[in-house]
Amino acid sequence: MTRYFILIIFLVFFVGTQHSNAQNNLSDFLLTSFEDLNTRGFDKSIDFLSPKNYRLPLIEDIEFRYGNDEFTNEDQQYALRFRPGNPWKIRRNNALFNATKKELNIRKRLQYKENLEDRYEIAADYILKTQLLDIQKQHYYIIAKRVEVLGSNMESALFDAKDFVEAKLDQVDALNNQEEANTSLIGSKNTIISILQNTGFDWSSNTLISVSAIDSISDHIIAKEIPSLELDLISQEIEVAKSEVRLEKADFNLGFIQTEYFPFKDRNSDYGVSFGLSIPLFKANKNQIAERKLDEIELNGELLTEQYQDSVKRIIEYEYLKNLIIQHESLLEQIDQLDLQKLSRDLSQIVDNNPLSLLKIQEGALKLKELELRSYRRVIDQYLEFLTTFNALTQLPLTNYISEQLESLE
């Protein structure tokens, strides 16, 4: 019994550990994009489009006929008429639903892409807000220390009533900023919890990709010339529209084949066969053909517009990302030139150093750190927009594009 009890405890611990590891894995969160409820409708529609559900029959109609011209028993006649299916209509109907199935698959991939973009934005937003809250907490701590120093030296030359009031007001602002950052972080956390359906995730150890890596990846992606899913969808919609036009044109009856039986007629044979051919000179569905053709023309115009806009947008998104990277690197150079850390070290070595000066230097360093974080966030936001525009998120093998290691999503 003791061994069984130990075994059960081990299994519970092992399963709990594995579950916790899964919660800590950012890649697992990104993979929930493919399990979202908004993709299940596409799966059901695609599964429904099997040949048995749309294939037209080889015989469209079977009709039993009875005739009696003179209303006598001897004049009775029977007939069985078959109306065969139009082979052109059958073939074009199959082509239409195959094209529709391809369109649904592209729509499903587009939904995956939108889901992935959403997950990337949520994950990056949460990690960046966590870093911002940490800065705000440090900022509040330093201001509180400044208030403490001033409050404990009211009788000394360090004290200045105006500085004390300003420090108190700065403390209020810092507390307000800290609470706003915390509230915003809680909102992001709740969004992640609603997706993961558990509250135990912990991404405190996760860091985002560096700006230098983003610079390198963007050059690599732009050289690959990845096709646009949006353009693929419009092209496939055109194929569907063309198939609909072809199907409408093939919507006519071929004619009939009829077997006949004359049980009481005085003739050499009691059986007969007749047939008829329909000549489709007049189209009763010309309006439907015209509507489908207009859809095709409209989609062709939309494709041309989208092709132009896609090519322009790719250039704009790439150039904007590059400019933000240059701007971020320039900011880092300016921060390095200020070298507040060296100034802080020098001040701390002075015997008669004013502690308020050191705290103000530390406060300034935190402001620069927040400025750097906000600049980095602009790069990350544009980087995700760039990845979406170039359709890189759904390319196989799937890659975690916000990880420095760029590990595969499995």
SVG drawing of the C-alpha trace seen along z (x, -y; Angstrom):
<svg xmlns="http://www.w3.org/2000/svg" viewBox="-63 -76 98 86">
<polyline fill="none" stroke="black" stroke-width="0.4" points="0.0,0.0 2.9,-2.3 4.5,-1.7 1.1,-2.4 0.7,-5.6 4.2,-6.8 3.5,-5.9 0.3,-7.9 2.0,-10.9 4.8,-10.7 2.4,-10.5 0.4,-13.5 3.6,-15.4 4.9,-14.4 1.6,-15.3 1.4,-18.6 5.0,-19.4 4.3,-18.7 1.1,-20.7 3.0,-23.6 5.8,-23.4 3.2,-23.6 1.7,-26.7 5.2,-28.3 5.8,-27.6 5.0,-30.6 5.1,-28.5 2.2,-26.4 0.2,-29.6 0.9,-30.5 -0.3,-27.1 -3.7,-27.7 -4.3,-29.7 -5.0,-26.4 -7.5,-25.2 -9.7,-28.3 -13.4,-27.9 -13.5,-30.3 -11.8,-27.6 -14.2,-24.8 -16.8,-26.1 -14.4,-25.8 -13.6,-22.2 -17.2,-21.2 -17.8,-22.9 -14.8,-21.2 -15.7,-17.8 -19.3,-18.3 -18.0,-18.9 -17.5,-15.2 -18.6,-14.0 -21.7,-12.2 -23.1,-15.5 -22.8,-17.4 -22.4,-15.0 -25.3,-15.1 -27.0,-11.8 -26.5,-10.2 -30.3,-10.0 -32.1,-13.2 -35.7,-12.0 -37.7,-8.8 -41.3,-9.2 -44.0,-6.5 -46.5,-7.2 -49.9,-5.7 -51.9,-6.3 -55.4,-5.3 -56.5,-7.2 -59.8,-5.5 -60.6,-4.6 -60.8,-0.9 -58.9,1.9 -57.3,2.8 -55.9,-0.7 -53.9,-0.8 -50.2,-1.6 -47.4,-2.0 -44.1,-3.9 -41.1,-4.5 -39.3,-7.7 -35.7,-8.4 -34.1,-11.8 -30.3,-11.3 -28.1,-13.8 -26.2,-16.3 -22.5,-15.1 -21.2,-18.7 -23.3,-19.8 -22.1,-16.9 -18.5,-17.6 -18.8,-21.4 -20.7,-20.9 -17.9,-18.8 -15.4,-21.4 -17.4,-24.1 -17.4,-22.3 -13.7,-21.4 -13.0,-25.1 -15.3,-26.0 -13.4,-23.5 -10.1,-25.1 -11.5,-28.5 -12.6,-27.3 -9.1,-25.9 -7.6,-29.3 -10.2,-31.0 -9.2,-28.6 -5.5,-29.4 -6.4,-33.1 -8.2,-32.5 -5.1,-30.7 -3.1,-33.7 -5.4,-36.2 -5.4,-34.0 -1.6,-33.8 -1.3,-37.6 -3.6,-38.1 -1.7,-35.6 1.6,-37.2 0.3,-40.7 -1.2,-39.4 2.0,-37.6 4.3,-40.5 2.0,-43.0 1.9,-41.0 5.7,-40.7 6.3,-44.4 3.7,-45.5 5.5,-43.3 8.7,-45.1 7.0,-48.5 5.4,-47.7 8.8,-46.7 10.2,-50.1 7.3,-51.9 7.8,-50.0 11.5,-51.0 10.6,-54.5 8.1,-54.7 10.6,-53.2 13.3,-55.8 10.9,-58.7 9.7,-57.3 13.3,-57.2 13.7,-60.8 10.7,-61.7 12.1,-59.7 15.5,-61.5 13.8,-64.9 11.4,-64.0 14.2,-62.7 16.4,-65.8 13.9,-68.6 16.3,-70.3 19.4,-70.1 20.6,-72.1 19.5,-69.3 15.8,-70.1 13.9,-72.4 10.2,-72.8 9.6,-73.3 11.6,-70.2 9.7,-68.2 6.3,-69.2 7.5,-68.4 8.8,-65.0 5.4,-64.2 3.6,-65.2 6.0,-63.1 5.3,-60.2 1.6,-60.6 2.2,-60.6 4.5,-57.6 1.9,-55.7 -0.8,-56.6 1.5,-55.4 2.3,-52.2 -1.4,-51.4 -2.3,-52.2 0.5,-49.8 -0.6,-47.1 -4.3,-47.4 -3.3,-47.2 -1.1,-44.2 -4.0,-42.5 -6.2,-43.0 -3.6,-41.4 -3.2,-38.5 -7.0,-37.9 -7.0,-37.8 -4.3,-35.1 -6.2,-33.2 -9.4,-33.2 -7.5,-31.6 -5.5,-29.0 -8.5,-28.3 -6.2,-28.2 -4.7,-30.7 -1.3,-29.1 0.8,-30.4 4.0,-32.2 6.1,-33.9 8.3,-36.0 11.4,-34.2 10.4,-34.9 12.2,-37.6 11.5,-39.0 13.6,-38.9 16.4,-41.6 16.3,-44.4 19.4,-43.2 17.7,-39.8 14.6,-41.6 16.8,-43.5 18.3,-40.3 15.0,-38.4 13.3,-41.1 16.0,-41.1 15.7,-37.3 11.9,-37.3 11.7,-40.1 14.1,-38.0 11.8,-34.9 8.9,-36.5 6.2,-34.7 2.9,-34.8 -0.1,-36.7 -3.0,-34.6 -5.4,-37.5 -4.4,-37.4 -4.7,-33.6 -8.2,-33.9 -9.3,-36.4 -7.8,-34.3 -9.7,-31.3 -12.9,-33.3 -12.4,-34.1 -12.1,-30.4 -15.3,-29.7 -17.1,-32.5 -15.8,-31.0 -17.1,-27.6 -20.5,-29.0 -20.7,-30.6 -19.7,-27.3 -22.3,-25.5 -25.1,-27.9 -24.2,-27.5 -24.4,-23.8 -27.8,-23.8 -30.0,-22.4 -31.8,-19.1 -30.3,-16.6 -33.7,-15.0 -35.1,-11.6 -35.1,-7.9 -38.4,-6.1 -39.3,-2.4 -42.9,-1.5 -45.2,1.4 -48.4,2.1 -50.0,5.2 -53.2,5.2 -52.2,3.7 -52.3,5.8 -48.7,5.4 -45.6,7.5 -44.0,6.5 -45.6,5.3 -42.5,3.3 -41.0,0.1 -38.4,-2.5 -38.4,-6.2 -36.1,-9.1 -35.9,-12.8 -33.1,-15.4 -33.4,-18.9 -31.9,-21.7 -30.7,-24.5 -31.3,-27.4 -32.9,-29.5 -31.4,-30.1 -34.0,-30.5 -31.2,-31.2 -29.5,-34.0 -30.0,-36.4 -28.1,-34.0 -25.3,-33.6 -25.0,-37.4 -24.9,-37.7 -22.2,-35.2 -20.2,-36.8 -20.5,-40.2 -19.1,-38.6 -16.2,-37.3 -15.5,-40.7 -15.8,-42.4 -13.4,-40.0 -10.8,-40.4 -10.9,-44.2 -10.5,-43.5 -7.5,-41.3 -5.7,-43.9 -6.3,-46.5 -5.2,-44.1 -2.0,-43.1 -1.0,-46.8 -1.9,-47.6 -0.1,-44.5 3.1,-45.3 3.0,-48.9 2.1,-47.9 5.1,-45.4 7.5,-48.2 6.0,-50.6 5.9,-48.1 9.5,-47.1 10.8,-50.6 8.9,-51.7 10.4,-48.8 13.9,-49.7 13.4,-53.3 12.2,-52.4 15.2,-50.1 17.5,-53.0 15.7,-55.3 16.0,-52.8 19.7,-52.3 20.2,-56.0 18.4,-56.4 20.6,-53.7 23.7,-55.6 22.4,-58.8 21.7,-57.0 25.2,-55.5 26.6,-59.0 24.7,-60.3 26.3,-57.5 24.2,-58.2 25.5,-55.0 29.1,-56.3 27.8,-59.6 26.0,-57.7 29.1,-55.7 31.2,-58.9 28.7,-60.6 28.6,-57.6 32.3,-57.9 32.2,-61.5 32.3,-61.7 30.1,-64.8 27.8,-63.7 24.2,-64.9 22.0,-61.6 19.2,-63.4 21.5,-64.0 22.2,-60.3 18.5,-59.4 17.7,-61.9 20.4,-60.4 18.9,-56.9 15.4,-58.3 16.8,-59.8 18.3,-56.4 14.9,-54.8 13.2,-57.4 15.8,-56.5 15.1,-52.8 11.3,-53.5 12.1,-55.6 14.1,-52.7 11.3,-50.2 8.7,-52.4 11.0,-52.7 11.5,-48.9 7.8,-48.4 7.3,-50.4 9.8,-48.2 8.0,-45.0 4.6,-46.3 5.8,-47.1 7.8,-43.9 4.5,-41.9 2.7,-44.0 5.6,-43.3 5.4,-39.5 1.6,-39.7 1.9,-41.7 4.5,-39.3 2.4,-36.2 5.4,-34.8 3.5,-33.7 1.8,-30.6 4.8,-29.5 6.0,-25.9 7.8,-25.0 6.0,-27.2 8.4,-29.5 8.2,-31.4 9.1,-34.8 9.2,-36.7 11.8,-34.4 15.6,-35.1 16.2,-31.5 13.4,-31.4 12.5,-27.9 10.0,-25.8 6.4,-25.6 5.5,-22.0"/>
</svg>
